[in-house]
Amino acid sequence: MYQDQNRLNVQAYIKKERTKVKKEAIKNTTVKVDNLFPNLIAIKNLDLSKLKIIGKKFNKTFESNIKTTLAGDTLFSVSSMNYLNIHLTDLLSHLLKLYCLNFVFKLENIWINKYVKKDYQGTHVHPSDYSFIIYYKIDTSHTVFNSPVKSLLESSRNKIFHRNFIPELKQGDIIMFPSYLEHWVRPNSNNITIAGNIKIIDMKGKND
């Protein structure tokens, strides 16, 4: 009986020492976690009373034939354009702070989307660096973003990573995202959004 007890004490001691060694090993090991290929988005709310926009000519656009001013004129007052530029700069400053200290950008184009009766937009990307959507007159947001590796996640039946992202946005919100980020719009009615593309033409600091 004494030998059995002694054996148990030795086993408990060995187990305790092993646990101690493991804890020390973990304690003395630095784990570095990196965010590879980040797909950053930025969201804020705008005062729509300071953003007056006029669409002069609406045409059926894209494969869904929704009415937009993409091929027509989208006009802003000077004060509205200045207001928008201030907030585009603010959003970009958050998205680009990983890459630079100062930047210069160009608003390449801007247009209005009218969703009349169960209109939608299919999956697409934008030909620029950053793009944005202003939710000008909406009941709720209907935009869906796809993961850049959605097809791979689907083929592997992955249950960890999200295949898509549906932002919870309200009227007056603006969302900015990398233009390569695939997205689409669910069918909806009586809503208006404003979309645009931005080109970064110069960056200084950090990586220059």
C-alpha positions in Angstrom: 0.0 0.0 0.0 2.9 2.3 0.8 4.4 1.6 -2.5 1.2 2.4 -4.3 0.8 5.7 -2.6 4.5 6.5 -3.3 3.9 5.7 -7.0 0.8 8.0 -7.1 2.9 10.8 -5.5 5.6 10.4 -8.1 3.1 10.5 -10.9 1.4 13.6 -9.5 4.8 15.3 -9.2 5.7 14.4 -12.8 2.4 15.7 -14.1 2.8 18.9 -12.1 6.3 19.4 -13.5 5.2 18.8 -17.1 2.4 21.3 -16.7 4.9 23.8 -15.2 7.3 23.3 -18.2 4.4 23.8 -20.7 3.3 27.0 -19.0 6.9 28.3 -18.9 7.3 27.4 -22.6 4.1 29.3 -23.5 5.0 32.2 -21.3 8.4 32.6 -23.0 7.1 32.2 -26.5 6.0 35.3 -28.5 3.1 34.7 -30.8 2.8 37.2 -33.7 -0.5 37.5 -35.5 -0.6 39.3 -38.9 -3.6 40.4 -40.9 -2.7 39.3 -44.4 -4.3 41.1 -47.4 -6.7 43.2 -45.3 -10.0 44.3 -46.9 -10.7 47.4 -44.9 -14.0 49.3 -45.2 -15.0 52.6 -43.6 -18.5 53.8 -42.7 -19.8 57.1 -41.4 -23.0 59.1 -41.4 -23.5 62.2 -43.6 -25.8 65.2 -43.1 -27.9 64.8 -46.3 -29.2 68.4 -46.0 -25.7 69.5 -47.0 -25.6 67.1 -50.0 -27.8 68.4 -52.8 -27.5 66.3 -56.0 -29.3 66.5 -59.3 -29.5 63.7 -61.9 -30.3 65.1 -65.3 -30.6 62.0 -67.4 -31.4 58.5 -66.2 -30.7 55.5 -68.4 -31.1 51.8 -68.0 -27.8 50.5 -66.9 -26.0 47.2 -66.1 -27.4 43.8 -66.8 -30.3 44.5 -64.4 -31.4 47.6 -66.3 -31.8 49.8 -63.3 -32.0 53.5 -63.9 -28.8 55.4 -63.3 -27.0 58.6 -64.3 -23.7 56.7 -65.0 -23.8 57.8 -68.6 -25.4 61.2 -67.9 -24.8 64.2 -65.7 -24.7 64.1 -62.0 -24.5 67.6 -60.6 -23.6 69.0 -57.2 -23.6 72.5 -55.9 -20.2 73.8 -55.0 -21.0 73.7 -51.2 -22.2 70.1 -51.6 -19.1 69.0 -53.5 -16.9 70.6 -50.8 -18.8 68.9 -48.1 -18.5 65.5 -49.8 -14.8 66.0 -50.4 -14.2 66.6 -46.7 -15.8 63.4 -45.8 -14.2 61.4 -48.6 -10.9 62.6 -47.3 -11.8 61.6 -43.8 -12.7 58.1 -44.8 -9.6 57.7 -47.0 -7.4 58.9 -44.1 -8.6 55.9 -42.0 -8.3 53.4 -44.8 -4.8 54.5 -46.0 -3.1 55.1 -42.6 -1.5 51.6 -42.9 0.2 52.7 -46.1 0.9 56.4 -46.0 0.8 59.7 -44.1 -0.4 61.9 -46.9 -2.3 61.3 -50.1 -3.9 62.9 -53.1 -7.0 61.5 -54.6 -9.3 62.1 -57.6 -13.0 61.5 -57.8 -13.2 59.7 -61.1 -17.0 59.5 -61.4 -20.2 59.6 -59.4 -23.7 58.6 -60.3 -27.2 58.0 -58.9 -28.9 54.6 -58.7 -32.7 54.5 -58.7 -34.2 51.2 -57.5 -37.9 51.5 -58.5 -39.6 48.2 -58.3 -37.6 45.2 -57.1 -34.6 46.5 -59.0 -31.2 44.9 -58.2 -27.6 44.8 -59.2 -25.7 41.6 -59.9 -22.3 40.7 -58.6 -19.7 43.2 -59.7 -16.5 45.2 -58.9 -15.5 48.7 -59.8 -12.5 49.8 -62.0 -10.7 52.0 -59.5 -8.9 52.0 -56.2 -11.7 52.8 -53.8 -15.4 53.1 -54.3 -18.2 54.3 -52.1 -22.0 54.2 -51.8 -24.1 56.9 -50.2 -27.5 55.7 -48.9 -29.5 58.7 -50.0 -33.1 57.5 -49.7 -33.5 54.0 -48.4 -35.7 51.9 -46.1 -32.6 49.8 -45.2 -29.4 48.8 -47.0 -29.5 46.0 -49.5 -25.8 45.8 -50.3 -24.0 42.4 -49.9 -20.2 42.1 -50.1 -18.7 38.8 -51.1 -15.5 37.4 -49.6 -12.6 37.6 -52.2 -12.2 33.8 -51.7 -15.9 33.0 -51.6 -15.7 30.3 -54.3 -12.8 28.6 -52.4 -14.8 28.6 -49.1 -17.8 27.1 -50.9 -15.8 24.4 -52.5 -14.2 23.4 -49.2 -17.4 23.6 -47.2 -15.6 25.9 -44.8 -17.6 26.7 -41.6 -15.1 29.1 -40.0 -14.8 32.1 -42.4 -17.7 34.1 -43.7 -18.6 33.9 -47.4 -20.3 37.3 -47.4 -20.9 40.4 -45.3 -24.1 42.4 -45.1 -23.5 45.8 -43.5 -26.3 47.3 -41.4 -26.6 50.8 -42.8 -29.3 53.5 -42.6 -30.3 56.5 -44.6 -27.4 59.0 -44.7 -24.7 56.5 -44.2 -21.7 56.2 -46.6 -19.6 53.2 -47.0 -16.1 53.1 -48.7 -14.4 50.0 -49.7 -11.6 48.7 -52.0 -12.9 48.7 -55.6 -11.9 45.1 -56.2 -14.2 43.9 -53.4 -17.0 42.0 -55.1 -20.6 43.1 -54.1 -24.2 43.1 -55.3 -27.6 44.6 -54.4 -30.6 42.6 -53.3 -33.9 43.4 -55.0 -35.6 46.4 -53.5 -38.0 49.2 -54.3 -38.3 53.0 -54.0 -34.7 53.5 -52.9 -31.9 55.8 -54.1 -28.2 55.5 -53.7 -25.2 57.5 -54.9 -22.1 55.6 -56.0 -18.6 56.8 -56.9 -15.1 55.8 -57.7 -11.8 57.2 -56.3 -8.3 57.0 -57.7 -5.3 57.5 -55.5 -2.9 59.5 -57.5 -0.1 60.1 -54.9 0.9 58.8 -51.5 3.7 59.9 -49.2 5.2 58.6 -46.0 5.7 55.1 -44.5 6.1 53.1 -47.7 7.4 55.8 -50.1 
